[in-house]
């Protein structure tokens, strides 16, 4: 949301302008002028799989997989005689198809861009398991309409140990706190990451791994910071391994 709306500020990175929505209910009459066709997007997440793993943090543990869905439309809002507003998505043509192509491209260019929200997205999402773009169709004979559903199966980082805000989120939270729509959420998220609850790093790590106390006590607490092996061997200028 923050990336695709540029924190609700001009210049907007997609042709939808500010018309990027999540699960929040918006009055349809507030979206467009009567009878004017405009692109817009709705974003939601259906699944968050393997967000928490108990007792297994190894590299071969199952990935955390989040399903992110973007529904993009070119819609026309009109007012009926009773005063109700109605949203219609027209049958597509070559011009609308090109519009949807460009809109879809703008979404991914923005998410892979350079802003604070894009940097956070790229840090949290370290790969796509799959990406599928489906055409929209109505119930009347399956006519193709000016709509698409883009579904990403994203491999994501799990939540870090509490006690510090990750660097890839700190800048985003700063920008979100300047946005009246997200300032309360940003403050709550910052506190969630930063509050260690008076516990030590070792205690927080044991808590995160989910070991029972007897197992955690047997494992003990390392006397020095441990860094996982990357499998990469670095070499000095003379060709000898760096130790």
ZIDA-V546335 format. One record per backbone hydrogen bond with DSSP energy under -1.0 kcal/mol. NH is the residue of the N-H (numbers start at 1). CO is the residue of the C=O. Records with the same first field share a line. If there is no record, write none. Layout:
NH->CO + CO
This chain:
5->1
7->2
9->5
17->14
19->16
20->18
21->41
30->27
31->28
35->77
36->33
38->75
40->73
41->19
42->71
43->21
44->69
46->67
49->65
55->209
61->58
65->49
66->154
67->47
68->152
69->44
70->150
71->42
72->148
73->40
74->146
75->38
76->88
78->86
80->84
83->80
86->78
88->76
92->144
97->93
98->94
99->95
100->96
101->97
102->98
103->99
104->100
105->101
106->102
107->103
108->104
109->105
110->106
111->107
112->108
113->110
119->115
120->116
121->117
122->118
123->119
124->120
125->121
126->155
129->153
130->153
132->151
134->149
136->147
138->143
141->139
145->136
146->90
147->145
148->72
149->134
150->70
151->132
152->68
153->130
154->66
155->127
156->64
157->124
163->193
169->166
170->166
173->169
174->170
175->171
176->172
177->173
178->175
179->176
182->179
183->179
186->182
187->183
188->184
189->185
190->186
191->187
192->188
193->189
194->190
195->191
199->196
204->200
205->201
206->202
207->203
208->204
209->205
210->206
211->206
216->212
217->213
218->214
219->215
220->216
236->240
239->236
242->234
